[in-house]
Amino acid sequence: MTAFALVSGGHVGGWVWRETAARLRRAGSEAYPATLTGLGDRRHLAGPGTDLDTHIEDLVQLIDHTDDPALVLVGHCYGIYPAVGAADRRPERIARVVYLDAPLPQDGYSMFDQVREQMADAATRERMLGQAERAEDGWRVPPPSLEEWRRWGNVADVPAEELARLARLAAPHPLGTMTRPLRLSGAAAGLPASGIFCTAGGGMSTAALQRLIDSGDPRVQWLADPRMGFFDLATGHWPMLSAPGELADVLLRATAGEGQRLSAGATPRSGQVR
């Protein structure tokens, strides 16, 4: 039986995975939607000292308190930072890391560091970095309004009732989780991994990543490793709300080793199934 730990992105908790988790369970898998400190129904537990290490420890404790010998760790958006950090601390308990429409965390960099240095779109970069100035009491970033979700959240295909729920349940996000650098030992570097791109709205795609690899960018050459498989989902940034069934299917395929493989300095070559 495959077991998934599902780690959500900024402002949201484990509730966002409800439909996808249910579908994984119906397929015979186990699913553990994680709610990180300060988010979801744990929003009251955050404080000025809540940072990335807090969220990593949340996931380490989730891993340690399951009976499953190995978990597929799925990180969506910001959630990939604590996911990778937890995999680094418990590599022997992780079967695969799945990057769900997520960046590639780097040792010694915070999320804001990577936004500052690597995000090409200036308007989006400044908007994200400007969250620090909006932080209430200097440590918690207010959740987006419904209009801000519509404008900035790439909520393509999210039904109106789910979008309303997203705006209603979104919590202030602890600023320290975005400013604290990620520290990695390299213990999880050899784990199998998968990437899922949500392509609606002009997001990254497998083909675009191949072009980036072909450009020689040293930060992404490791993604041509044959243990990496990639999938494109034709939906917006919140597939667990817009396409929960399709997302569950792709997660199951990823655990089976499917996905498109990339080649260093060449064109993409097919994996088992696309």
Secondary structure as UniProt FT lines:
FT   STRAND          3..7
FT   TURN            10..11
FT   HELIX           14..17
FT   HELIX           18..26
FT   TURN            27..28
FT   STRAND          30..34
FT   TURN            37..38
FT   HELIX           40..45
FT   TURN            48..49
FT   HELIX           52..64
FT   STRAND          71..76
FT   HELIX           77..79
FT   HELIX           80..89
FT   HELIX           91..93
FT   STRAND          94..100
FT   TURN            107..108
FT   HELIX           111..118
FT   HELIX           122..129
FT   HELIX           131..134
FT   TURN            137..139
FT   STRAND          140..141
FT   HELIX           146..152
FT   TURN            156..157
FT   HELIX           160..169
FT   STRAND          173..174
FT   HELIX           176..179
FT   TURN            187..190
FT   STRAND          193..198
FT   TURN            200..202
FT   HELIX           206..214
FT   TURN            215..216
FT   TURN            218..219
FT   HELIX           221..224
FT   TURN            226..227
FT   STRAND          228..233
FT   HELIX           239..242
FT   HELIX           244..255
FT   TURN            256..257
FT   STRAND          260..261
FT   TURN            264..265
//
